[in-house]
Every structure is written in structure tokens, then in C-alpha cells.
Amino acid sequence: MNRVELKNITKKFGDFTALDSISVEVEEGELLSLLGPSGCGKTTTLRIIAGLETPTEGDVLIGGKRVNTLSAAERNIAMVFQFIALYPYINVWENLAFPLKAQKMPMDQIKKKIEDISSVLGLDDVLYRYPRDIHPAQGQMVSIGKAVIRDPEVYLFDEPLSHLDANMRVKMRADIKHLHEKLGRSMVFVTHDQLEAMGLSDRIAIMSQGEIVQIGTPEEIFHKPVNQYVADFVGTPPMNFLECEPVEDGDTFYLQKDSVKLKIKKELWKKAESGAKGHDLGKTQVVMGIRPRHIKLHTENTLKESDFLVSGTVEFIDPEGKEIVVHVKLSEDVNLRVMVPFHYSVKEQDKVWIELEQNHIKIFLKDTGEAVLV
């Protein structure tokens, strides 16, 4: 059993509360990412699981057993740090063998374990090189190998890819995902990089200021954020947000900002009102959110008749790989980002029309950021 449970964990450093009564469960065989900005409590959470920090309040359970009083060495946990942790004056083979020799494992078993883990991690070609003679990504994979080879119950990763270049991070994400699938052990992965979390995780815990804001699958986090903070933190390019006044005109509903009126379907507005729970949306400002990929962009050549079109002007264009982000100015104070294919025929100062994909509109309360329509 390698299930991990944190129950009402609080951690204080003097008067500073680093973690404020957080609870989370890592199911057996699950890879859970802790995602959030620097200083939100991710690494402190990881260190508490590892036994490197003691919680001020609350309990840590591994395999159903309370481990608060157990040292890091007694928890049978492996931790991979941000920086490569290898002995520089011995080769890769000896680095992998070191923790097994410390356990006084027979040499024939050590050789077999190194052979197996080297094959899984793709280290066969570097086994007899020194750390200074291999690529940093290979060095980090050796660090992971040192952790894996002891066959621990739980694996903890503290931003292990942050010092690698973009291409190597992509490769390493794939390698770690493959390793997780092969080992089937519980893993906790700390990162501030949403692409890492979205690509690796079975579930993600979004953290902010020592609290867990939302836990869910990558799809749930992306499509159903519980508040504006989560919606803003996850997604590239970021979600568009617009503070609006709700306007009802007969059977028509608008979200209005200055002279810009964004029409939404009546049933969506009714759904938002039912999700507001005690808030009168007709008497308060709300924040409309929509992702750039969920806005349709029309030009003179593609314009189709629709009740949901709003005209604007292209301010500038931002290429992003196979897609481009078009910045559309709807009024002096209203600008929206729209994502379209790279080959889309549009240029700066063009007159365009935007159309919100109705089922992807989010509504948040302005005062609390709480989502009332997702």
C-alpha cells in the first residue's frame, strides 16, 4: 500500500503560516501534481510528506499508517530534487549502486537491479561515464534512477525539470510518465509549470497562499475552474477576463462593458443565476471569462450572419507555433485575445468580428472570484 494522506496539515514558521489546514489524498499508483506559483506552499507540502519538515498541526499517513514521528529514512520514500544529486567522482554505474551498497545488498542483485533500471531509463550508453561527461537531462535521469532503484513506496519530485531547456523538458516529461506507468507507484510532483502538470498528472492540486484551491483531473481543472484564480493560472495563452454589467433586454441577455455588448444565451444566464447561491447577479458586476481558443474570428471573407457577432480591429498578432494569437480591440478599454490557425489570413488594423462559443463562457463573481457558470 502506497497511498498518501494529508489530514488538516498546518505548517507555521514563526508568525508565518506556510500551509493552512490542507487535506489531500494521493491514491495508490496515482501521480498527483502540486501546481502553483512560487511561495504557495508546494515544496513545504512535499517536505512534510518526506519527513524533512514536521507539521505544526495535522497528520501524515502512508499506506494507512500515521508517520508523523517517523524520520525521513524510516518512511521508505524517494525524493528527487530540482538540482542533480550525483557524486561527481564516481561513474553513473557506481552512483546507481551506491544506495544499494549502503543496504548491504549482494553484488549479483545490485548488478541485476542496475541492468533493469538502466534499460527502463535509457542509461545503457552512459553507465561508465562520469556525471561531468553527460547531458544534464541524463544526469537528472540518473538521479531519478538512484531514487527508483531502492524500490520505495512513494516518489516525490521537487521541480526536477526546471533547469532543463524546453526540448529536454518535453522529453523528460514523457520519460517520467512512462516510468510512472511502468512502476505503478504513487508519485507527487511539484511544479510551477502548468504544461508539466497537465501532461503528467492523473490529478492536479492547485495551490495558492498555503491552501489547496482545487483538486481535479487536468480536464476538470482546465474546463471547470472553481474560481478566477484557477482559470487564470491554467491555460496558454491565458483566459480572457472582462468585468461586465449584466443587462437584460426582454428575452435577450448581454454582458456589457462600456459600449461593448456581448450577447449570451438566455439559458446560460439562468444557469449562472442558479449557481450564484444568494447573489443577485442582476445587481452586481460579474467577470466574464473565455479562453482565446473558444472565440471564433470572422473576416470580411468568412463573415456569416449571427446574433452573437461583435466587431473590432486587429491590434497586433502574436505567433505561437502552429497557431497565432490575434489581439482584437473592441473598444478603447476592451481587448480580447483570439487563437486561430497559423495560416489564417488576417493582419493588423483589419476589421474583424468575434463570436463567443456560448458553451465555453465562464462567469465569476467580481468580489470573490467564485465561478457561478463553468
C-alpha positions, -999 to 999 in steps of 0.1 A, spaced: 0 0 0 15 33 -10 -15 56 -5 -6 90 9 -30 111 30 -25 146 44 -51 155 70 -56 191 81 -19 199 77 -9 233 91 27 245 90 39 277 106 74 293 106 72 317 135 42 340 127 41 330 90 16 303 80 31 284 51 2 258 50 -32 264 63 -51 232 72 -47 214 39 -60 180 32 -53 158 2 -52 122 -7 -28 106 -32 -44 73 -43 -23 42 -47 -5 43 -81 -16 79 -88 6 107 -100 -6 139 -83 9 173 -92 11 202 -68 8 232 -90 11 269 -81 33 300 -81 65 303 -61 58 306 -24 24 290 -24 35 260 -2 42 233 -28 77 223 -16 67 226 21 40 201 15 64 178 -3 90 181 25 63 173 51 54 141 32 91 132 31 97 138 68 121 167 62 96 191 79 73 185 108 37 198 106 26 222 132 -8 205 132 -24 176 113 -14 141 103 6 124 75 -5 88 66 13 65 42 -3 32 35 -28 40 62 -1 44 89 5 77 107 41 86 101 44 120 118 70 107 142 90 87 117 122 101 103 127 106 65 148 74 64 121 54 81 93 64 56 107 44 26 102 74 3 124 86 -25 128 123 -33 142 138 -65 153 174 -61 155 203 -86 193 201 -89 211 169 -99 222 149 -69 251 128 -81 286 120 -67 309 137 -92 340 115 -87 323 81 -94 307 70 -126 270 65 -133 271 28 -125 286 35 -91 262 63 -84 233 39 -90 249 12 -70 257 35 -40 223 33 -22 221 -5 -27 256 -10 -13 245 11 17 218 -15 22 245 -42 20 227 -59 -10 246 -88 -26 266 -77 -57 247 -101 -81 214 -84 -70 229 -49 -74 241 -58 -110 206 -71 -119 189 -40 -105 212 -16 -123 207 -36 -155 169 -34 -152 167 3 -142 193 13 -169 171 -3 -195 140 14 -183 156 49 -181 177 46 -212 210 49 -194 229 20 -210 252 42 -231 263 64 -201 267 38 -173 305 41 -173 307 79 -178 312 104 -151 285 130 -143 305 158 -158 306 139 -191 268 135 -196 240 159 -205 221 175 -176 189 157 -187 208 124 -185 221 134 -151 187 141 -138 175 107 -151 204 91 -132 192 110 -101 157 95 -107 174 61 -111 191 64 -77 156 71 -62 138 43 -81 164 16 -76 157 14 -39 121 4 -47 105 29 -23 68 31 -16 63 67 -27 82 90 -51 84 128 -46 96 152 -73 105 188 -64 106 207 -98 131 182 -113 129 197 -148 130 234 -141 167 238 -150 164 220 -184 158 236 -218 123 234 -233 130 205 -257 146 184 -229 117 191 -206 93 177 -231 114 145 -234 118 142 -197 80 146 -191 75 117 -215 102 96 -197 87 103 -163 52 94 -175 65 62 -189 83 54 -157 52 60 -136 31 37 -159 58 10 -156 63 12 -118 26 18 -108 37 36 -76 23 68 -60 41 99 -71 38 135 -60 52 161 -85 58 197 -75 59 222 -103 50 258 -112 48 248 -149 12 241 -160 23 222 -191 42 198 -169 13 193 -146 -13 189 -174 9 165 -193 20 143 -165 -8 141 -139 -37 119 -131 -49 147 -109 -37 182 -101 -39 201 -68 -39 239 -75 -23 258 -45 -24 294 -35 -10 311 -4 -8 279 16 -42 265 6 -54 239 -19 -78 258 -41 -90 229 -64 -82 193 -70 -92 175 -102 -81 158 -134 -63 180 -159 -96 182 -179 -116 193 -149 -91 219 -139 -90 233 -175 -127 232 -183 -143 236 -149 -122 260 -128 -138 267 -94 -127 303 -94 -110 331 -114 -76 323 -99 -76 287 -112 -90 299 -146 -62 325 -149 -34 302 -138 -41 273 -161 -42 277 -199 -19 291 -226 -25 318 -237 -43 329 -206 -81 332 -204 -97 365 -213 -114 383 -184 -138 412 -187 -156 429 -159 -192 434 -171 -226 447 -161 -254 422 -167 -281 437 -189 -315 421 -196 -334 434 -226 -366 414 -229 -355 379 -238 -320 390 -246 -291 390 -221 -259 409 -225 -227 413 -206 -218 450 -212 -185 468 -208 -187 505 -218 -201 504 -254 -194 467 -259 -223 443 -256 -216 406 -256 -248 386 -260 -252 353 -242 -279 327 -244 -308 331 -220 -304 296 -207 -268 302 -198 -276 333 -179 -303 314 -160 -278 287 -152 -254 314 -139 -281 328 -117 -289 294 -102 -251 289 -95 -248 323 -78 -263 309 -45 -276 340 -28 -260 366 -50 -283 387 -72 -264 388 -105 -287 414 -119 -275 439 -92 -237 432 -92 -208 433 -116 -195 400 -128 -164 388 -146 -168 371 -179 -141 346 -188 -134 328 -221 -103 312 -235 -88 325 -267 -94 292 -284 -131 294 -277 -137 326 -297 -144 325 -334 -128 351 -355 -145 363 -387 -132 385 -415 -150 400 -445 -144 368 -464 -156 344 -437 -184 366 -421 -217 347 -415 -249 361 -402 -252 357 -364 -268 374 -335 -236 370 -314 -211 389 -336 -192 419 -322 -170 440 -345 -134 451 -336 -100 459 -350 -68 437 -350 -42 455 -328 -14 430 -333 -7 394 -340 14 371 -318 26 338 -334 27 308 -312 39 277 -330 12 263 -352 -13 289 -341 -14 327 -338 -30 348 -311 -49 378 -325 -54 407 -302 -87 423 -311 -97 458 -299 -135 460 -294 -134 495 -278 -110 518 -261 -109 497 -229 -120 462 -242 -94 439 -258 -97 401 -263 -72 375 -274 -83 351 -301 -65 320 -311 -66 309 -348 -46 286 -371 -12 299 -383 -24 301 -419 -54 323 -410 -55 353 -433 -56 384 -411 -33 414 -405 -30 444 -382 -57 471 -385 -81 447 -402 -117 450 -393 -129 417 -378 -159 402 -360 -156 379 -329 -182 354 -317 -180 337 -283 -186 300 -282 -215 300 -259 -209 267 -241 -174 278 -231 -183 311 -214 -174 313 -177 -190 337 -152 -172 347 -120 -184 369 -91 -163 400 -91 -160 403 -54 -149 368 -46 -138 353 -79 -161 323 -74 -173 306 -105 -210 306 -110 -210 294 -146 -185 268 -158 
